[in-house]
């Protein structure tokens, strides 16, 4: 179990601040971030919320999964670390 949550199905209008505000009632938040497209700067429709404790993250997951945020039903799950691509040998 981790203290970082994945939040999917975000509205295009959801910001880092509104994401933080929506989850703040469940505990101290270390970081709340909506992921944006590198080229356009627009939201990619998902983000991450990192809590100070695993317990707070668990409470937020239970309460917020399948609820509405900014007019959209969001999906909340524990974030998994993406395995970094191994460096390819240079020729």
N, C-alpha and C positions, 0 to 999 in steps of 0.2 A: 504494500500500500504506500502511496506517495501523497505528498501535500500539494501536488500540482494537478489541476483539473483541465481537461479539454472541454471546450464549449462550442458545439456546432450548431448550425442553423441560424446564425446571427443575422439580424437585419442589416442592410447596407448602411443604415444610419447609426448603428451602435458604435460608440466610441470607447476608448480605453476608460474614460471617466465614468460613462454610464454602466459599463461592465463592472467596474469596481464598486459602484454604488449599489448595483443589484445584488452583489454577493457579500457586501460589507456587514450585513446583519449576522453573519455566521461566524465571524471572527476576524482577527487581524490579518490583513492581506499584505503580502510582500510585493506582489506585482500582478497587474491585470493588463492584458495586452491583446488587442485585436490585430490579427495578422493581415498585412496589406500587400497587395501586388507590387512588385518592385518597379514595374514600368508605369503603371497608371496611378498608383498610390491609393487605389480603391480597396475596400475591405474584401477579403477572400471568403468571408462568411463564417469564419471560425476564429477562436481565440483561446487564451489560456489564463487561468487565475491560479496564482500560487499563494497558499495560506502559510502562516507561521507554523501551524501544527497539522498533523494528519487527522486528528479528531475533528477539527474545524472543517477541513476539506471534506471529510466523510459526511458531516452534517449538511454541508452545502449541496453535495451531490444528491443526497436523499431528498432534500427539500426542493431543489431547483430542476432536476431532470424532468423533462416533458412538461415544463411550465412555459408561460408566455413572457417574452421579453421584447419590447419595442415592436409588438404586433406579430411576432413569429414564435412558433413553438421551438424551444431549444432542446438540444440533447447534451447532457453532461455526463462525462465519464472520467475515470482516472487517466491522466496523460501517460503515455509510454514513451520512453526515450527511443528516438529513431537511431538505428544503427548507422553510424557514419560510414560513408562509402570508403572502402579501403583504397589507399593510394595505389595507383597503377604504376608499374615500373616504367621509367622514362627510357625512350630509345634514343 
